[in-house]
Amino acid sequence: MNKETNKILILILFLLSIFLISAYIIEYVFEHQACKLCIYQRFPYFVSILLLLNILLLKKYIKPSLLGLSLISLFGSVVAFYHFGIEQNFFSESFLCEAQNLDQDLSKEEILKQLKKNTTGCKNVTFRVFGLSLASINTIFSFILFYIFLKLFKNYEVNK
């Protein structure tokens, strides 16, 4: 992998870290409760950061890691688009958004406690940046990452 590619990967890692950190800042500092799909959208970023660290630090299995990064980013963009679709009423809110402890037998008190909790549905947009929901921004960002990682994967042997 050449030096220019390393610079690009370091920049992408930096952007990933900032994007992931911003989600936590919005949730805990600005107190905007995240829905379940918001939480699920963070998982591809955790895996991506690990794969990027493998490429940058260990320098092993670089080409498979690049393929993994592209597939993980594509998966992330699909989940984010699904969330965006729920926000825009393209899709109906799924059981993923509504389900709470379905595997447990709950007492009346526990059910009342959960009902009193202010749970955020996947349809509710509680935070916007430049008029865009975080799900819409994540859809675009994840798809761009998919394209970049796929391009790096395809050109890996050429740039070696």
Secondary structure, 3 states (H helix, E strand, C coil): CCHHHHHHHHHHHHHHHHHHHHHHHHHHHCCCCCCHHHHHCCHHHHHHHHHHHHHHHHCCCHHHHHHHHHHHHHHHHHHHHHHHHHHCCCCCCCHHHHCCCCCCCCCHHHHHHHHHCCCCCCCCCCCEECCEEHHHHHHHHHHHHHHHHHHHHHCHHHHC
